[in-house]
Each structure stands twice: as C-alpha cells, then as structure tokens.
Amino acid sequence: MIHYIELIFNNLNSWGLLALTILLGIAELLLGLYDHRWTRNEKILDLTCFIGNRFLVRPFIAYFGLKLLPLALPGFKSVFSWVPFFWGFLIIAVADDLTQYWYHRIHHQIPFLWRFHRTHHSAPYMGMAMASRQNIIYTIFFSQIYLTTALVYLGLGYPALFVGVLKAIITTAAHSSIKWDQPLYKNKWLHPLAWVLERTISTPATHHAHHADTHNDGVGYYKGNFGNMFFIWDIIFKTSLITRQYPSSYGIKGYQSEEWYAQFLWPLFKSHKKGSELAFNGPEVAEESDVREVALNESILKTA
C-alpha cells in the first residue's frame, strides 16, 4: 500500500501535476470561465510565466543549490535523515508555508515590493492559466525554493516530496475558477466540514477574495487572506476574511494590460503605458484616479 502511495506522489511530482493543471485549464476553457478577458497579451504572459518560472527558474535554483550546499555545509549532508517521516513532513509543511505567508504578505504591505508581485494580481480572471503568473524577480527570491532545497540536502527529501505535491494540489485548486467548495456551503449537513476546511487550507472562496479588484464590498479582501496552502496563518495573524462568497470581478482597478514582457521582466523591461506602476518613473502604487486621468488625456489627444 505504501509503495503505491509513494508511486502516486512520485508521478504527481513529475508529470502528474502538469497533466492535472492542463486538464483543469481545458475544463475551465470549455466552461467559458475566461470569457473575453483572456486576451492575446494575457495568454502570452500566463504561458511565459508557467514555463519560465515553473520549468526553468525553480529547477535551476534547486539544482545549483544542491551543488553549492555541499561546499558551504560539507558536514551537514543528510544530517536530519533520522527524523521520522511524519515529523519531517510537519516541519517542512509549516516552515515552507509560514515563510511563504510572510514573503507574500510583505509584498502587499511594502510599496517598493508590490510591483514584483503585481503581475500575479493583474489577471482579471481566476484559473489554471494564471496560477503560476509571477514576475521573474519575485520567483528568483522566492524563499520556499531555497528553504526546501536546503531541507532536502539536510536529509528531508522524502517528506519534502509529499509536501510539495500536497501544496501544489491545494494552491492549484484554490486558484481554479471552478468553485469546488460551493457545495459545502449550500448543504447544511456539510457546514461543519466547511467550517474546519476553510480555516485550515486555502479554498476558492477565501483565495478568490484575495484576488478581487476591491476590498470595499465585504467580499473582496486583497489586503488579507495571504495564506497559500494553509489558511490558518491568516486566522492566527488576524488577516482573514471568510464570507463564503466570491468576488464579482478580479485583478487591479485601473489595470492597463501592460505588455507581457514588462509584467514578467520588470524592472529589466519597462512598460510604455503612461502612469503605470511598471512604466519608467511610474508610481510604486498607482491610484485608480491617476490611471483614469491618463487614459482620459490620451483619449482627448487621439480625438483632437
């Protein structure tokens, strides 16, 4: 039995999650959940981020990390290999997700860092297409890659495999436009399960709220709900909002559909959109009114 479970997780960690993501993405497309919002620019950006971040940047950092760690810490290889699987799994799950909670949170709370995370929030839709949508700098400094690589070197590679797969499934499902948690809220006899689940892991309702383009309607809450795999961090640090509802719109107010290369490679490449946070000398955090004023001025110039 254990052998088959291990086989499942090994396959999921290699080709399985990719296949699952593609299948869910196709299902979302067939259900029309992207509608007209998935423009050519958005498609290129989502695909570039998916391939670049998931299959190039992360494996590159992990590979060279495992090459350099023996030189930096020659006497520590497999030093924690004696730790039982359960405790190794728990250590990695908590360490990985808690550090990501804070890494994610500071990118929302420190204006200078916001533009490195902005790409993930600019998508005016939720779904598999945008789950890996991140600026390359955000990914390069992504704390979990280094932490997990170090723990693997220290002898916790086996539990790291299981944590990685479980986290990928939960975060992927939370980003999906398929509201799989909705039946839990509609059926009264499932309410106890819903109460525990939504306070433990990220669900579409709680994570969609984080991607809403407003926080003034009682549903959207992009200033909180930072949890990735575990939502419990938001409960503990009082950044949670649970409404069991879904936002009516997503993204960033005043989004200008900046060029895909600017969103992926800022600050190496800048946007040509005036007033954009990604433009040369653009504001760290653009006000919606500023963006509207720029758009209005451009419209006047075109019709003059």
RAKAQUI-V741885 format. One record per residue. N is the residue number from 1. SS is DSSP state (~ for helix, > for strand, _ for the rest). PHI is phi in radians with two decimals (NA if undefined). OMEGA is omega in radians with two decimals (none if undefined). Layout:
N	SS	PHI	OMEGA
N	SS	PHI	OMEGA
//
This chain:
1	_	NA	3.13
2	~	-1.06	3.13
3	~	-1.06	-3.12
4	~	-1.22	3.09
5	~	-1.11	3.11
6	~	-1.08	3.14
7	~	-1.12	3.12
8	~	-1.07	-3.11
9	~	-1.18	3.09
10	~	-1.11	3.12
11	~	-1.19	3.10
12	~	-1.12	-3.12
13	~	-1.22	-3.12
14	~	-1.71	-3.08
15	~	-1.72	-3.02
16	~	-1.09	-3.12
17	~	-1.16	3.09
18	~	-1.09	3.14
19	~	-1.12	3.13
20	~	-1.09	3.14
21	~	-1.09	-3.13
22	~	-1.13	-3.14
23	~	-1.11	3.11
24	~	-1.16	3.10
25	~	-1.09	3.11
26	~	-1.12	3.12
27	~	-1.06	3.13
28	~	-1.11	3.12
29	~	-1.12	-3.13
30	~	-1.12	3.12
31	_	-1.45	3.10
32	_	1.23	-3.04
33	_	-1.38	3.08
34	_	-1.67	3.10
35	~	0.95	-3.08
36	~	-1.49	-3.03
37	~	-1.33	-3.11
38	_	-1.55	-3.09
39	_	-1.37	-3.14
40	~	-1.04	-3.14
41	~	-1.09	-3.14
42	~	-1.19	3.13
43	~	-1.09	-3.13
44	~	-1.10	-3.14
45	~	-1.09	-3.13
46	~	-1.07	-3.12
47	~	-1.19	3.12
48	~	-1.09	3.13
49	~	-1.15	-3.12
50	~	-1.08	-3.12
51	~	-1.30	-3.06
52	~	-1.12	-3.08
53	~	-1.34	-3.02
54	~	-1.38	-3.02
55	~	-1.91	3.12
56	~	-2.11	-3.04
57	~	-1.13	-3.09
58	~	-1.09	3.10
59	~	-1.08	3.13
60	~	-1.08	-3.13
61	~	-1.13	-3.13
62	~	-1.12	-3.11
63	~	-1.10	-3.11
64	~	-1.27	3.05
65	~	-1.11	3.13
66	~	-1.25	3.06
67	~	-1.43	-3.07
68	~	-1.53	-3.10
69	~	-1.04	3.08
70	~	-1.07	3.11
71	~	-1.38	-3.12
72	~	-1.39	-3.11
73	_	-2.29	-3.02
74	_	-1.10	-3.08
75	_	-1.71	-3.03
76	_	-1.97	-3.13
77	_	-1.10	3.11
78	_	1.03	-3.10
79	_	-1.15	3.14
80	_	-1.86	-3.11
81	_	-1.16	3.13
82	_	-1.36	-3.09
83	_	-1.16	3.13
84	_	-1.00	-3.07
85	~	-0.95	-3.08
86	~	-1.01	-3.10
87	~	-1.22	3.08
88	~	-1.12	3.11
89	~	-1.06	-3.11
90	~	-1.14	-3.14
91	~	-1.05	-3.10
92	~	-1.19	-3.12
93	~	-1.05	-3.13
94	~	-1.24	-3.10
95	~	-1.07	-3.12
96	~	-1.11	-3.00
97	~	-1.36	3.13
98	~	-1.19	3.11
99	~	-1.16	3.11
100	~	-1.20	3.08
101	~	-0.96	-3.10
102	~	-1.28	3.08
103	~	-1.06	3.12
104	~	-1.14	-3.06
105	~	-1.10	-3.09
106	~	-1.16	3.10
107	~	-1.28	3.05
108	~	-1.61	-3.00
109	~	-1.77	3.10
110	_	-1.88	-3.06
111	~	-0.88	-3.12
112	~	-1.05	-3.08
113	~	-1.47	-3.06
114	~	-0.95	-3.05
115	~	-1.15	3.09
116	~	-1.37	-3.13
117	~	-1.88	-3.05
118	~	-0.96	-3.10
119	~	-0.97	-3.11
120	~	-1.18	-3.09
121	~	-1.66	-3.08
122	~	-1.32	-3.12
123	_	-1.08	3.14
124	_	-1.46	-3.13
125	_	-2.69	3.04
126	_	-2.02	3.11
127	_	2.72	-3.13
128	~	-1.03	-3.06
129	~	-1.05	-3.05
130	~	-1.87	-3.08
131	_	-1.08	-3.13
132	_	-1.80	-3.05
133	_	-1.28	3.14
134	_	-2.54	2.97
135	_	-1.08	-3.05
136	~	-1.12	3.12
137	~	-1.18	3.08
138	~	-1.02	-3.13
139	~	-1.23	-3.12
140	~	-1.04	-3.12
141	_	-1.67	-3.13
142	_	-1.07	-2.98
143	~	-1.05	-3.06
144	~	-1.13	-3.13
145	~	-1.06	-3.10
146	~	-1.26	3.14
147	~	-1.10	-3.12
148	~	-1.13	3.11
149	~	-1.04	3.14
150	~	-1.13	-3.13
151	~	-1.18	3.06
152	~	-1.11	3.12
153	~	-1.09	-3.11
154	~	-1.38	3.02
155	~	1.93	-3.12
156	~	-1.91	-3.10
157	~	-1.12	-3.10
158	~	-1.13	3.08
159	~	-1.13	3.11
160	~	-1.09	3.10
161	~	-1.06	-3.11
162	~	-1.17	3.12
163	~	-1.09	-3.13
164	~	-1.02	-3.13
165	~	-1.20	-3.12
166	~	-1.08	-3.13
167	~	-1.13	3.14
168	~	-1.07	3.14
169	~	-1.15	-3.09
170	~	-1.16	-3.11
171	~	-1.20	3.09
172	~	-1.13	3.14
173	~	-1.15	-3.14
174	~	-1.25	3.13
175	~	-1.45	-3.06
176	_	-1.08	3.08
177	_	-1.42	3.05
178	_	-1.46	-3.02
179	_	-1.45	-3.04
180	_	-1.22	-3.14
181	_	-1.51	-3.08
182	~	-1.00	3.12
183	~	-1.04	3.13
184	~	-1.17	-3.11
185	~	-1.54	-3.09
186	~	-1.44	-3.10
187	_	-1.75	-3.06
188	~	-1.01	-3.09
189	~	-1.20	3.10
190	~	-1.71	-3.10
191	~	-1.01	3.09
192	~	-1.04	3.10
193	~	-1.13	3.13
194	~	-1.07	-3.13
195	~	-1.02	-3.13
196	~	-1.24	-3.06
197	~	-1.08	-3.06
198	~	-1.24	3.07
199	~	-1.73	-3.12
200	~	-1.86	-3.12
201	>	-2.15	3.08
202	_	-1.30	3.10
203	_	-2.13	3.08
204	~	-0.93	-3.10
205	~	-1.08	-3.10
206	~	-1.30	-3.09
207	~	-1.41	3.05
208	~	-1.06	3.11
209	~	-1.03	3.13
210	~	-1.19	-3.12
211	_	-1.70	3.12
212	>	-1.17	-3.14
213	_	-1.58	3.06
214	_	-2.61	3.05
215	_	-2.23	-3.08
216	_	-1.86	-3.08
217	_	-1.83	3.13
218	_	1.43	3.13
219	_	-2.08	3.11
220	_	-1.23	-3.08
221	_	-2.73	-3.12
222	_	-1.32	3.07
223	_	-1.62	3.11
224	_	-2.77	-3.09
225	_	0.92	-3.08
226	_	-1.45	-3.07
227	_	-1.01	3.14
228	_	-1.81	3.04
229	_	-1.43	-3.12
230	>	-1.76	3.06
231	_	-1.49	-3.06
232	~	-1.08	3.10
233	~	-1.10	3.11
234	~	-1.16	3.09
235	~	-1.15	-3.09
236	~	-1.12	-3.06
237	_	-1.65	3.03
238	_	1.01	3.06
239	_	-2.10	-3.04
240	_	-1.79	2.96
241	_	-2.47	3.14
242	_	-2.06	-3.12
243	_	-2.14	-3.07
244	_	1.09	3.06
245	_	-2.11	-3.11
246	_	-2.14	-3.13
247	_	-1.07	3.11
248	_	-1.46	3.13
249	_	-2.64	-3.05
250	>	-2.21	3.05
251	_	1.86	-3.09
252	_	-2.21	3.07
253	_	-1.05	-3.14
254	_	1.42	3.11
255	_	-1.02	-3.07
256	_	-1.83	-3.11
257	_	0.90	3.14
258	_	-0.95	-3.10
259	_	-0.90	-3.06
260	~	-0.99	-3.11
261	~	-1.22	3.10
262	~	-1.22	-3.14
263	~	-1.21	-3.12
264	~	-1.44	-2.98
265	~	-2.03	3.07
266	_	-1.05	0.16
267	_	-1.64	3.11
268	_	-1.12	3.07
269	_	-2.18	-3.12
270	_	-1.84	3.08
271	>	-1.49	3.08
272	_	-1.66	-3.13
273	_	-1.40	-3.11
274	_	-1.14	3.12
275	_	1.44	-3.14
276	_	-1.29	3.06
277	_	-1.13	-3.11
278	_	-1.74	3.14
279	>	-1.43	3.08
280	_	-1.08	-3.08
281	_	1.06	3.10
282	_	-1.25	-3.14
283	_	-1.20	3.11
284	_	-1.12	3.08
285	_	-2.34	-3.08
286	_	-1.37	3.03
287	_	-1.45	-3.12
288	~	-1.01	-3.13
289	~	-1.12	3.12
290	~	-1.13	-3.13
291	~	-1.13	3.13
292	~	-1.10	-3.13
293	~	-1.15	3.11
294	~	-1.09	-3.14
295	~	-1.09	3.14
296	~	-1.16	3.12
297	~	-1.09	3.12
298	~	-1.12	3.14
299	~	-1.13	3.13
300	~	-1.13	-3.13
301	~	-1.12	-3.12
302	~	-1.20	-3.08
303	~	-1.59	-3.11
304	_	-1.26	none
//
